[in-house]
Amino acid sequence: MRVDDIPEITRLTIPEKILLLEDLWDSIAAEESSVPMPQSHREELDRRLAEYENNPGRLLTLDDLRGRIEARR
């Protein structure tokens, strides 16, 4: 389905479209168990959790993260 399939959406203002999008995300979140997670994502989450559990002191502070982001610009 595309936006053009629902003419009413194309007539909405940008703020109205944003509110609609928020409502759509909320409806998806309410049914999150029905959204399949690929096995590769589950494996990556498990890997990251294990890394954290083995090395909890290796996390970045928010300031460190911001510094790294700024350094890339």
Backbone bond lengths (Angstrom), bond angles and torsions (degrees), N, CA, C in turn:
res aa  C-N    CA-C-N  psi(-1)  N-CA   C-N-CA  omega(-1)  CA-C   N-CA-C  phi
1 M - - - 1.447 - - 1.527 108.22 -
2 R 1.303 114.89 140.96 1.456 121.48 -179.78 1.531 109.19 -125.13
3 V 1.313 115.69 161.33 1.463 120.83 -179.99 1.523 111.18 -55.24
4 D 1.310 116.86 -39.70 1.469 120.59 -179.14 1.528 112.74 -64.24
5 D 1.324 116.89 -17.28 1.466 120.45 178.24 1.524 111.99 -73.76
6 I 1.321 116.16 -16.75 1.469 121.11 -179.09 1.528 107.14 -124.02
7 P 1.319 118.08 91.96 1.468 121.50 -174.07 1.530 113.98 -55.57
8 E 1.320 117.12 -31.12 1.461 119.88 -179.43 1.528 111.65 -59.79
9 I 1.321 116.90 -34.12 1.465 120.69 -178.96 1.520 110.56 -66.52
10 T 1.314 117.00 -39.83 1.465 119.29 -177.92 1.525 112.06 -65.45
11 R 1.320 117.06 -20.91 1.469 120.38 179.88 1.524 112.96 -88.67
12 L 1.316 117.99 -7.52 1.464 120.95 -179.64 1.521 110.86 -72.35
13 T 1.328 115.15 151.99 1.461 120.12 173.36 1.526 108.33 -76.24
14 I 1.309 116.80 166.31 1.472 120.04 178.56 1.531 110.99 -57.82
15 P 1.349 119.43 -48.69 1.479 118.02 178.20 1.529 113.05 -58.68
16 E 1.331 117.03 -36.99 1.462 120.01 178.21 1.528 111.05 -67.23
17 K 1.331 116.70 -38.16 1.468 120.28 177.42 1.527 110.96 -64.86
18 I 1.320 116.33 -38.92 1.468 120.04 178.35 1.521 110.13 -63.65
19 L 1.325 117.16 -44.23 1.468 120.35 178.12 1.529 110.81 -62.25
20 L 1.329 116.99 -40.55 1.465 120.38 177.32 1.519 110.61 -62.33
21 L 1.314 116.00 -43.73 1.464 120.61 178.85 1.530 111.17 -60.69
22 E 1.331 116.37 -42.73 1.465 119.68 177.50 1.519 110.84 -60.65
23 D 1.328 116.32 -42.29 1.464 119.89 178.23 1.526 111.24 -63.28
24 L 1.329 117.05 -39.54 1.461 120.23 177.68 1.520 111.15 -62.72
25 W 1.350 116.93 -45.52 1.469 119.88 178.92 1.524 110.58 -61.74
26 D 1.339 116.59 -41.30 1.463 119.25 178.83 1.524 111.18 -61.70
27 S 1.323 116.94 -38.78 1.461 119.27 180.00 1.528 110.97 -68.95
28 I 1.325 117.11 -33.21 1.464 120.47 176.07 1.523 109.98 -68.85
29 A 1.331 116.62 -44.45 1.460 120.97 -179.11 1.530 111.38 -62.08
30 A 1.316 116.69 -33.51 1.469 120.68 -179.94 1.526 111.41 -66.61
31 E 1.325 116.21 -21.88 1.458 121.19 -179.00 1.527 110.61 -119.78
32 E 1.337 116.52 34.52 1.467 119.83 -172.88 1.524 113.74 -59.04
33 S 1.309 117.71 -27.30 1.466 118.84 -179.52 1.530 111.65 -68.15
34 S 1.328 116.74 -19.25 1.460 118.73 179.42 1.526 112.28 -90.12
35 V 1.337 116.91 -2.97 1.465 120.57 177.41 1.527 107.21 -91.90
36 P 1.317 117.38 114.73 1.467 119.24 -176.84 1.533 112.10 -69.45
37 M 1.334 114.65 143.81 1.454 120.89 175.86 1.525 107.79 -109.48
38 P 1.326 116.48 124.04 1.463 117.96 178.92 1.531 110.99 -60.13
39 Q 1.303 116.33 147.16 1.461 121.54 179.88 1.523 110.98 -57.22
40 S 1.333 117.39 -36.74 1.466 120.35 179.93 1.522 111.48 -62.50
41 H 1.329 118.56 -34.86 1.461 121.73 177.65 1.527 110.30 -69.12
42 R 1.323 115.23 -43.58 1.470 119.67 179.00 1.528 110.38 -60.83
43 E 1.331 116.44 -42.72 1.465 120.55 178.95 1.526 111.65 -63.46
44 E 1.327 116.76 -39.66 1.471 120.33 178.55 1.525 110.94 -66.77
45 L 1.309 117.95 -40.98 1.466 120.73 176.61 1.526 110.97 -62.82
46 D 1.327 116.57 -42.56 1.470 120.65 177.38 1.526 110.84 -62.11
47 R 1.334 116.64 -41.04 1.466 120.85 179.47 1.533 110.69 -63.57
48 R 1.323 116.25 -43.73 1.467 120.23 -179.54 1.524 111.59 -66.85
49 L 1.327 116.91 -39.42 1.462 120.20 178.08 1.524 110.30 -64.26
50 A 1.322 117.43 -43.92 1.462 121.10 178.35 1.527 110.90 -62.13
51 E 1.334 117.04 -40.87 1.467 121.00 177.90 1.520 110.41 -61.28
52 Y 1.316 116.65 -43.68 1.465 120.37 178.30 1.534 110.76 -63.87
53 E 1.321 116.93 -45.66 1.460 120.27 -178.36 1.530 111.33 -63.63
54 N 1.321 117.50 -34.03 1.465 121.43 179.20 1.523 113.04 -79.79
55 N 1.331 117.26 -26.98 1.465 121.93 -176.88 1.527 110.78 -141.34
56 P 1.334 118.69 65.76 1.469 119.82 -174.92 1.533 113.43 -64.79
57 G 1.317 118.31 -21.92 1.458 120.99 -179.10 1.514 114.19 -79.61
58 R 1.320 118.22 -2.81 1.460 121.36 -176.81 1.515 113.09 -90.05
59 L 1.307 117.87 4.79 1.459 120.69 179.51 1.528 110.11 -71.33
60 L 1.322 115.92 148.40 1.455 121.39 176.45 1.524 109.68 -85.87
61 T 1.323 115.31 144.27 1.462 118.18 169.75 1.527 107.07 -77.26
62 L 1.320 116.46 165.09 1.449 120.35 178.12 1.528 110.55 -60.70
63 D 1.334 116.94 -39.59 1.470 120.42 178.24 1.526 111.51 -63.76
64 D 1.342 117.05 -40.56 1.468 120.24 177.28 1.531 110.92 -62.32
65 L 1.322 115.48 -43.67 1.461 120.02 179.65 1.522 110.90 -62.17
66 R 1.328 116.36 -45.82 1.468 119.91 178.40 1.525 110.49 -60.39
67 G 1.330 116.72 -41.24 1.461 120.39 178.68 1.514 111.93 -60.84
68 R 1.307 117.35 -42.39 1.461 121.22 178.91 1.537 111.29 -64.59
69 I 1.322 115.26 -40.50 1.467 119.46 179.28 1.521 109.80 -65.25
70 E 1.310 116.64 -45.32 1.463 120.20 -179.92 1.518 111.77 -64.05
71 A 1.322 117.01 -35.17 1.464 120.60 -179.64 1.525 112.39 -66.19
72 R 1.322 116.80 -24.88 1.472 121.14 -179.80 1.520 112.51 -80.17
73 R 1.315 117.01 -17.27 1.467 120.22 -176.99 1.486 112.40 -78.96
